[in-house]
Amino acid sequence: MKIDPPLLVLVEWVDTKVVDDDTWTHRASAKQAAPEVFQQVGWLLERTATQIVLTSTLSHDLMSARDCIPTAVVRSIVAFDPALGVALPALKRKRK
């Protein structure tokens, strides 16, 4: 399903990870293996039963490179509520 207008979301997903640095590892002293957990913020362009598609930058006509994440590895998707957004104060410029 295409999502228009896109939602800004935080996606937590799991990916593979190389566990050992060396070619050979002693089984008795091997490190604990676990997948890597990532958190990614982006504009949700598409969500289907098999995948979600995010982009980090969006204009009316253009978008940055998209990431396609299989739903099988997604732990959670949380949408940001623009009504709860907080404006950041302006930064003061230093005079030279």
N, C-alpha and C positions, 0 to 999 in steps of 0.2 A: 504494500500500500504506500503510495507516494504521500508525503506529508507536506501540505502547503497551507499556510506558511509553516516553515520548519520550527520545531521546538529546540531550545537550547537544553542539552541533557548532559548528565554525568553518567558514564557507563563504566561499570566494573566488570572486567573480563579476565580470563585465565589463558595463558599461553605456555608453550613449551619452553624449556630452559636447559641449557647445557650445564651439567652438574660438575663434571670433572675437567680439570685443566690439563692433566697429563694423558698420555696415550694409554698407560697402564696404571691401574689402581688396585691396591690390595683390598680385597673384599672385607677383611676384618676392620680396616680403618677408613672405609669409604664414608663420605659425607652423606647426611640424610638428603634424600631426593624429594623435591617438591616443585610443582609448577610455579611460574611467576604470575603474580596478580598485578594487573594494571588498572589504573583509573584514567579515563579519557573524557575530556569535555569537548563537545562539538554540536553542530547543527544536525539534527536528525532529519535526513532526507527521505529515508525509506525504512520500513519495518515490515518484514514478512515472517512466515513461520521458520524460514531457514537462515535469514540474515538481517543485519541492520547496516545502514550506510550512513556514515558521518562525514562532514567536512568541517574544517576549522575556520574557514573564512568565506564570507558570502556577501555578494552584492545583488542588485536587481538582475544583472545579466551574467555575472561571472561567479565562479566558485573555485576554491583551491582543490588540490588533489583529494580524492575521497578515500576513506578507509571502509572496507567491507569486512564486518566481523560476523562470523557464524553464530547464530543464536545458541548453539549447543555449548559455547564457552562463555556466554554472558551470565554473570551472577546477578546483576541488577541494573536497572535504568531508572534514573531519577530526573524528572523535568524541573528546571529552574522556573520559579514563579516570578515573572517580571513585576508583579504588583508588590512583591516583597523586596525588590531590589533597593539597594542603598547607593546613593550618589557619593562618589569619592570626592573629598575636598580638592580644590585646585592646588597644584604644587607651586610653591614660591620659587621664582627664578632668582638665581644668584647673580648679583651685579659684578661685573669685572672691574 
